[in-house]
Amino acid sequence: MSDEAGGRAVGAPVQDDGRVDDRLPPRPSRRRGLADVRVDGPRRRRGAPVVLVVATNGDHGTAPDDLADGETVVDRRRRELGASAQAIGLHRVEWLGYADSGMTGWEQNGAEGAFAAADLDEAGARLAAVLDDEDADVVVGYDWHGGYGHPDHVRVHHVLHRGADLAARRPRVLESTMNRDAMRRMFEAARAEGREDDWDPDRPMDDGNPMGEPEDAIHWRVDVRERIERKRAALAAHASQTSDVGMMLAMPPEAFTQVFGFEHFVEPGREPGMVEGWPFGEGG
């Protein structure tokens, strides 16, 4: 789910004119945290209410060393997410109440309450209730394989579409993805400059598929460079997720902007061809 200008945006359970959107990692992450659908900075900038819908509670996240007496990982993750939402300027955050799943094949994926095993109609109805409450125009979630195959992200994709179908007024659906061709060009350029990096966006990820989507499957490229510092602030709020957030924030500002300065969306049913523009308003 996600948000954007010119309407109400909702981010589907996982991250703008509807309800919600999701943040994109520069490379696959094995973090245990919050699977969600979110609203992102650009839409908020345009003035539309943006709601973030969070699918899981972060209960399997790594416990930080500085937990206070009586504080749980879930407590910390919720507090950090609240600070992140404030940095972006979200209208509100809603929780669907599911437990974390793990990576593909992990035992916890089938546990009671795990999002990956959630009943699709039930989870979709929870999302639809938020969409109806907001009278959402747009809902944003993940692409068909969750960007890199994480079971929670894949479930977000299915709940995104089921929730949209169950809503009283069906919102437009956008699927947040990563531009595999752009990532390949970026890393090929880095190697040509003598920077060694053995990471390959074309290699099989957690589900056996390469990361993101090829450019010819993407419909929208959104320039968010004007709000890049808000993105950094939102990421920095997730301080306990050191393996991912620490790596991202360690990037030099120019590299961070290069990686995170554009967002990409698939819009099911739209004519093929990627355009650069604003998919959340009336012109989308």
C-alpha positions in Angstrom: 0.0 0.0 0.0 1.2 3.5 -0.5 0.4 7.2 -0.9 0.7 9.9 -3.4 -0.5 13.3 -4.4 -3.9 14.2 -5.6 -5.8 11.6 -3.7 -5.5 9.1 -0.9 -2.9 6.5 -1.0 -2.5 3.3 1.0 0.5 1.1 1.3 -0.3 -2.5 1.2 1.0 -5.0 3.7 4.2 -5.8 2.8 5.6 -0.4 1.3 0.4 7.6 -3.1 -2.5 8.9 -4.0 -4.2 6.1 -2.5 -2.8 4.6 0.5 0.6 3.0 0.8 4.2 2.4 -0.5 7.3 0.5 0.2 11.0 1.2 0.5 13.4 -0.5 -1.9 16.7 -2.1 -0.9 19.7 -1.7 -3.2 20.3 -5.4 -2.9 18.6 -8.4 -1.3 18.2 -8.2 2.4 17.7 -11.0 4.8 16.5 -8.7 7.6 13.8 -10.0 9.8 11.5 -7.1 10.3 8.4 -5.4 9.1 6.8 -6.6 5.9 4.6 -3.8 4.7 3.1 -1.7 2.0 3.9 2.0 2.3 3.4 5.4 1.1 6.5 7.2 -0.1 7.9 10.7 0.1 6.9 12.0 -3.3 3.2 11.5 -2.8 3.3 13.0 0.6 5.0 16.0 -0.9 2.1 16.5 -3.3 -0.3 16.9 -0.4 -2.4 13.7 -0.4 -2.9 11.7 2.8 -0.7 8.6 2.8 -1.3 5.6 5.0 1.2 2.9 5.7 -0.2 -0.6 6.2 2.2 -2.9 8.0 1.7 -6.7 7.7 4.1 -8.1 10.3 5.2 -7.0 13.7 9.0 -7.6 13.5 9.0 -10.2 16.2 11.7 -12.3 14.6 14.1 -9.3 14.2 17.5 -9.4 15.9 17.3 -8.0 19.3 19.5 -4.9 19.7 21.9 -4.7 22.6 20.3 -1.7 24.1 16.8 -3.0 24.8 15.5 -1.5 28.0 14.1 -3.7 30.8 10.7 -4.9 29.7 11.2 -3.7 26.1 10.7 -6.2 23.3 11.9 -6.3 19.8 8.4 -5.6 18.6 8.2 -2.6 20.9 11.5 -1.3 19.4 10.5 -1.9 15.8 7.2 -0.2 16.3 8.8 2.9 17.9 11.4 3.0 15.1 8.7 2.7 12.4 6.8 5.6 14.0 9.8 7.8 13.8 10.4 6.7 10.2 6.8 7.5 9.3 7.1 10.9 10.9 10.2 11.6 8.9 8.4 11.0 5.7 5.2 12.7 6.8 2.7 9.8 6.7 -0.9 10.4 7.6 -1.1 7.3 9.8 0.2 3.7 10.2 -2.0 0.6 10.4 -1.0 -2.9 11.5 -2.5 -6.1 10.2 -1.2 -8.0 13.2 0.7 -10.9 11.6 3.9 -12.5 12.8 7.1 -12.5 10.7 7.9 -15.2 8.3 11.5 -16.2 7.4 13.3 -16.8 4.1 12.1 -19.4 1.6 11.9 -22.9 3.3 12.3 -21.7 6.9 10.2 -23.6 9.4 8.6 -20.5 10.9 6.8 -19.7 7.6 4.1 -22.3 8.4 3.7 -21.3 12.1 0.4 -20.1 13.4 0.0 -16.4 12.8 2.8 -16.2 10.3 2.0 -13.8 7.4 3.3 -16.2 4.7 0.6 -18.7 5.8 -2.2 -16.2 6.3 -5.6 -16.9 4.8 -5.7 -14.7 1.7 -9.4 -13.7 2.1 -8.9 -12.8 5.8 -5.7 -10.8 5.2 -7.3 -9.2 2.1 -10.3 -8.2 4.1 -8.1 -6.5 6.8 -6.5 -4.5 4.0 -9.8 -3.7 2.3 -11.1 -2.3 5.6 -8.3 0.3 5.6 -8.9 1.0 1.9 -12.5 1.6 2.6 -11.9 3.7 5.7 -9.6 5.9 3.6 -11.6 5.7 0.4 -8.2 5.0 -1.2 -7.5 6.1 -4.7 -4.2 4.1 -5.0 -2.7 1.2 -3.2 1.0 0.2 -3.6 2.6 -3.1 -2.7 5.3 -5.4 -4.1 5.7 -7.0 -7.5 4.9 -10.6 -8.2 7.9 -12.0 -6.4 8.4 -9.4 -3.7 11.4 -7.9 -5.3 13.7 -10.7 -4.3 11.5 -13.6 -3.2 11.0 -13.1 0.5 7.9 -15.0 1.5 6.4 -12.1 3.4 6.9 -9.8 0.4 5.4 -12.3 -2.0 2.4 -12.6 0.4 2.1 -8.8 0.4 1.7 -9.0 -3.4 -1.2 -11.4 -3.2 -2.9 -9.6 -0.3 -2.5 -6.3 -2.2 -4.5 -7.6 -5.1 -7.1 -9.4 -2.9 -7.6 -6.3 -0.7 -8.1 -4.2 -3.8 -10.7 -6.6 -5.2 -12.6 -6.7 -1.9 -12.6 -2.9 -1.4 -16.0 -1.1 -1.8 -14.3 1.1 -4.4 -11.4 -0.6 -6.1 -8.3 1.6 -6.1 -5.6 1.6 -8.7 -2.9 -0.9 -7.9 0.8 -0.2 -8.3 3.5 -2.7 -7.6 6.8 -1.4 -6.3 9.8 -3.1 -8.0 13.5 -2.6 -8.8 14.8 -1.9 -12.2 17.0 -4.9 -12.9 18.5 -3.4 -16.1 19.3 -0.1 -14.4 21.0 -2.0 -11.5 23.0 -4.0 -14.0 24.2 -0.9 -15.8 25.1 0.7 -12.5 27.3 -2.2 -11.4 28.8 -2.7 -14.8 29.8 1.0 -14.7 31.3 0.5 -11.2 33.4 -2.5 -12.4 34.5 -0.5 -15.4 35.9 2.1 -13.0 37.8 -0.5 -11.2 35.5 -0.9 -8.2 35.2 -4.6 -7.4 31.7 -5.9 -6.5 30.7 -9.5 -7.0 27.0 -8.8 -6.5 24.9 -9.6 -9.6 21.3 -8.6 -9.9 20.8 -11.3 -12.5 21.7 -14.2 -10.2 19.0 -16.2 -8.5 17.6 -14.6 -5.3 15.7 -16.2 -2.5 13.0 -17.7 -4.7 15.4 -18.6 -7.6 14.4 -15.6 -9.7 16.7 -12.6 -10.4 16.0 -9.3 -8.5 13.2 -6.9 -9.5 11.9 -6.7 -13.0 13.4 -6.0 -16.4 12.9 -2.5 -17.7 10.4 -3.6 -20.4 8.0 -4.9 -17.6 8.0 -1.6 -15.7 5.5 1.2 -16.3 6.6 4.1 -14.1 10.0 5.6 -13.2 9.6 8.3 -10.5 12.3 10.8 -9.7 12.5 11.3 -5.9 15.9 13.0 -5.7 14.4 16.2 -4.4 13.4 14.3 -1.3 16.4 12.0 -0.9 17.3 13.4 2.6 13.9 12.4 3.8 14.6 8.9 2.6 17.8 8.9 4.5 16.1 10.2 7.7 13.4 7.5 7.3 16.0 4.8 7.0 18.1 6.1 9.9 15.0 5.8 12.2 15.3 2.0 11.8 18.5 2.0 13.8 18.2 -1.5 15.2 18.3 -3.0 11.7 22.0 -2.6 11.4 22.8 -5.2 8.8 20.7 -3.4 6.2 20.2 0.2 7.3 23.8 0.5 8.3 25.0 -0.6 4.9 22.7 1.8 3.1 23.5 4.8 5.3 27.2 4.1 4.9 27.0 4.9 1.2 28.4 8.3 0.2 25.7 10.8 -0.5 26.2 10.6 -4.3 26.0 6.8 -4.3 22.9 6.9 -2.1 21.2 9.2 -4.5 22.2 7.1 -7.4 20.7 4.0 -5.9 17.6 5.4 -4.2 16.9 8.5 -6.3 14.4 6.8 -8.6 11.5 4.5 -7.8 9.9 2.0 -10.2 6.4 0.7 -10.4 4.5 -1.9 -12.4 0.8 -1.0 -13.1 -1.1 -4.2 -14.0 -3.3 -3.7 -17.1 -1.4 -0.6 -18.3 0.0 -0.5 -21.9 3.7 -1.6 -22.1 6.4 1.0 -21.9 8.2 2.7 -19.0 7.5 6.5 -18.7 9.0 8.9 -16.2 6.3 10.8 -14.4 4.0 10.9 -11.4 1.7 7.9 -11.4 -0.4 9.0 -8.3 -2.3 12.0 -9.5 -5.1 12.6 -12.0 -2.6 12.4 -14.9 -1.4 9.0 -13.8 
